[in-house]
Amino acid sequence: MSWLDWLNHDAFGLFHQEFKWNDVLGNLLGLAALALGWRRSIVSWPVQLLSGLVLISANYSAHLSGGVGKQLVVIAASIWGWNRWQRGLRRDGDIRIRFATWTERGLLVLGTAVATTAVALVFQHWNLSWSPWADAYIFVGTLAAMVAQARGWVEFWFAWIAVDLVGVPLAFTSGLPFSGLVYVVYFVLVLLGLRSWWQRTLIPTPAPTLQGVTA
């Protein structure tokens, strides 16, 4: 049996639901990455990358093309974010946290809305997902959240809240109950992370911003 076959096998059953190894391990790694992001640890990015690799098989088996695409985006964004935070650490000695400007927020929201519509129409036309709009929303929302995280914006946490509100019911109805439970835990961690990053912005620092970011 290959490791891919093993990942797609049932790990355990609970409450009349079967939990697959790829769903369990991938989401536990995702939780660890979020907790590390809360602490502004650069290790958050490689852990998130590994989570994405494992969750590709879980979403593929559930016929969630958006979920597969989401994890591919997670992998790409993890590499980009990892590199960006490394530059910030070399430059400032810490990760600079700030609120996005109103222009940046508007562009993030507009880009998310337009991209979600475009991706949903593609999923719908090619029958790539049984729930194209919710699937597309999670796919694009995850990308928006990771872009905001890489730039050190507090709005990163609000983006994750928006993704969680759709991700919980979609995961349960897609036969990925562990993902659904993890989304609930995500929500708690997101609220704690939001509080931590928000408080961080109140600490005055003369350090320059991350390369390529303007206040």
C-alpha positions as CSV (number, residue, x, y, z in Angstrom):
1,M,0.0,0.0,0.0
2,S,1.4,3.4,-1.0
3,W,1.4,6.3,1.4
4,L,-1.3,8.0,-0.7
5,D,-3.6,4.9,-0.3
6,W,-2.9,5.0,3.4
7,L,-3.8,8.6,3.7
8,N,-7.2,8.0,2.0
9,H,-8.1,5.2,4.4
10,D,-10.3,5.6,7.4
11,A,-8.5,6.5,10.6
12,F,-11.4,6.0,13.0
13,G,-15.2,6.3,13.3
14,L,-17.1,8.6,15.6
15,F,-20.8,9.7,15.8
16,H,-21.6,7.6,12.8
17,Q,-18.9,9.5,10.7
18,E,-15.7,8.0,9.2
19,F,-12.6,10.1,9.6
20,K,-9.9,9.7,7.0
21,W,-6.2,10.0,7.7
22,N,-5.6,12.7,5.1
23,D,-8.5,14.8,6.6
24,V,-7.2,14.3,10.2
25,L,-3.5,14.8,9.7
26,G,-3.9,17.7,7.2
27,N,-6.2,19.7,9.4
28,L,-4.1,19.1,12.6
29,L,-1.1,20.5,10.7
30,G,-3.3,23.4,9.6
31,L,-4.2,24.1,13.2
32,A,-0.6,24.0,14.2
33,A,0.2,26.5,11.4
34,L,-2.5,28.9,12.6
35,A,-1.3,28.7,16.2
36,L,2.2,29.4,15.0
37,G,1.0,32.4,12.9
38,W,-0.7,33.7,16.0
39,R,2.7,33.8,17.7
40,R,4.2,35.3,14.5
41,S,6.5,32.4,14.1
42,I,8.1,31.9,10.7
43,V,7.7,28.1,11.2
44,S,4.0,28.7,10.5
45,W,4.7,28.8,6.7
46,P,6.5,25.4,6.2
47,V,3.9,23.7,8.5
48,Q,1.1,25.3,6.4
49,L,2.8,24.0,3.2
50,L,2.9,20.5,4.6
51,S,-0.8,20.7,5.6
52,G,-1.7,21.8,2.0
53,L,0.1,18.8,0.5
54,V,-1.8,16.3,2.8
55,L,-5.2,18.0,2.3
56,I,-5.0,17.8,-1.5
57,S,-5.8,14.1,-1.3
58,A,-8.7,14.7,1.1
59,N,-10.4,17.3,-1.1
60,Y,-9.8,15.3,-4.3
61,S,-11.5,12.2,-2.8
62,A,-14.5,14.4,-1.8
63,H,-14.8,15.8,-5.3
64,L,-14.1,19.4,-4.2
65,S,-12.0,20.9,-7.0
66,G,-12.1,24.2,-5.1
67,G,-10.6,22.5,-2.1
68,V,-7.8,21.0,-4.2
69,G,-7.2,24.4,-5.8
70,K,-7.3,26.0,-2.4
71,Q,-4.5,23.7,-1.1
72,L,-2.4,24.4,-4.3
73,V,-2.8,28.1,-3.5
74,V,-1.9,27.4,0.1
75,I,1.3,25.8,-1.0
76,A,2.2,28.6,-3.3
77,A,1.2,31.3,-0.8
78,S,3.2,29.5,2.0
79,I,6.4,29.6,-0.1
80,W,5.8,33.3,-0.9
81,G,4.9,34.2,2.7
82,W,7.8,32.3,4.1
83,N,10.2,34.2,1.9
84,R,8.5,37.5,2.7
85,W,8.7,37.0,6.5
86,Q,12.3,35.9,6.2
87,R,13.1,39.2,4.5
88,G,11.3,41.0,7.2
89,L,13.2,39.2,10.0
90,R,16.5,39.9,8.3
91,R,15.5,43.6,7.9
92,D,13.7,44.4,11.1
93,G,14.4,41.5,13.5
94,D,10.7,40.9,13.9
95,I,7.5,40.7,11.9
96,R,5.8,44.1,11.5
97,I,2.1,44.0,12.2
98,R,-0.3,46.7,11.1
99,F,-3.9,47.4,9.9
100,A,-4.3,47.7,6.1
101,T,-5.2,51.0,4.7
102,W,-8.8,51.6,3.5
103,T,-7.5,51.4,-0.1
104,E,-5.9,48.1,0.6
105,R,-9.0,46.8,2.3
106,G,-11.2,47.8,-0.6
107,L,-8.9,46.2,-3.1
108,L,-8.8,43.0,-1.1
109,V,-12.6,42.8,-0.8
110,L,-13.2,43.7,-4.4
111,G,-10.6,41.2,-5.7
112,T,-12.1,38.5,-3.5
113,A,-15.7,39.2,-4.8
114,V,-14.6,39.3,-8.5
115,A,-12.4,36.2,-8.2
116,T,-15.0,34.2,-6.3
117,T,-17.6,34.9,-9.0
118,A,-15.2,33.9,-11.8
119,V,-14.0,30.7,-10.1
120,A,-17.6,29.7,-9.2
121,L,-18.7,30.1,-12.8
122,V,-15.8,27.9,-14.0
123,F,-16.6,25.2,-11.4
124,Q,-20.3,25.4,-12.4
125,H,-19.7,25.2,-16.1
126,W,-17.2,22.3,-16.0
127,N,-19.0,20.5,-13.1
128,L,-15.8,20.6,-11.0
129,S,-17.6,20.8,-7.6
130,W,-21.0,19.8,-6.2
131,S,-21.2,23.1,-4.4
132,P,-19.4,25.6,-6.8
133,W,-20.2,28.9,-5.1
134,A,-19.3,27.9,-1.6
135,D,-16.3,26.0,-2.9
136,A,-15.1,29.0,-4.9
137,Y,-15.7,31.3,-1.9
138,I,-13.5,29.2,0.4
139,F,-10.8,28.9,-2.4
140,V,-10.5,32.6,-3.0
141,G,-11.1,33.6,0.6
142,T,-8.1,31.4,1.7
143,L,-5.9,33.1,-0.9
144,A,-7.0,36.6,0.3
145,A,-6.3,35.6,4.0
146,M,-2.8,34.3,3.2
147,V,-2.0,37.4,1.1
148,A,-3.0,39.6,4.1
149,Q,-1.0,37.4,6.5
150,A,2.1,37.6,4.4
151,R,1.8,41.4,4.4
152,G,1.4,41.5,8.1
153,W,-2.2,42.9,8.0
154,V,-4.5,42.4,11.0
155,E,-7.3,41.9,8.5
156,F,-5.8,38.5,7.8
157,W,-7.9,37.2,10.8
158,F,-11.1,38.8,9.6
159,A,-10.6,37.0,6.2
160,W,-10.3,33.7,8.0
161,I,-13.5,34.3,10.0
162,A,-15.3,34.9,6.7
163,V,-13.9,31.6,5.3
164,D,-14.8,29.6,8.5
165,L,-18.5,30.7,8.3
166,V,-18.9,28.9,5.0
167,G,-16.2,26.2,5.6
168,V,-17.9,24.5,8.5
169,P,-21.2,23.5,6.9
170,L,-19.5,22.7,3.6
171,A,-17.1,20.3,5.2
172,F,-19.8,18.4,7.1
173,T,-22.0,18.1,4.0
174,S,-19.0,17.0,1.9
175,G,-18.2,13.9,4.0
176,L,-15.2,15.6,5.7
177,P,-16.4,15.8,9.3
178,F,-13.0,16.3,10.8
179,S,-12.5,19.3,8.6
180,G,-15.8,20.6,9.9
181,L,-14.7,20.2,13.5
182,V,-11.4,21.7,12.8
183,Y,-13.0,24.8,11.3
184,V,-14.8,25.3,14.6
185,V,-11.5,25.1,16.4
186,Y,-10.0,27.5,13.8
187,F,-12.7,30.0,14.7
188,V,-11.6,30.1,18.3
189,L,-7.9,30.4,17.4
190,V,-8.8,33.1,14.9
191,L,-10.5,35.2,17.6
192,L,-7.5,34.7,19.9
193,G,-5.1,35.5,17.1
194,L,-7.0,38.6,16.1
195,R,-6.8,39.9,19.7
196,S,-3.1,39.2,19.8
197,W,-2.3,40.9,16.5
198,W,-4.6,43.8,17.3
199,Q,-2.8,44.4,20.6
200,R,0.5,44.2,18.8
201,T,-0.4,47.2,16.6
202,L,-0.7,49.3,19.9
203,I,3.0,48.7,20.7
204,P,5.0,51.7,19.2
205,T,8.0,50.6,17.1
206,P,10.4,52.6,15.0
207,A,11.2,49.5,12.8
208,P,10.6,49.9,9.1
209,T,7.8,47.9,7.4
210,L,8.2,44.7,5.5
211,Q,9.8,45.2,2.1
212,G,7.3,46.4,-0.5
213,V,4.7,47.4,2.1
214,T,3.7,51.0,2.8
215,A,1.8,52.2,5.8
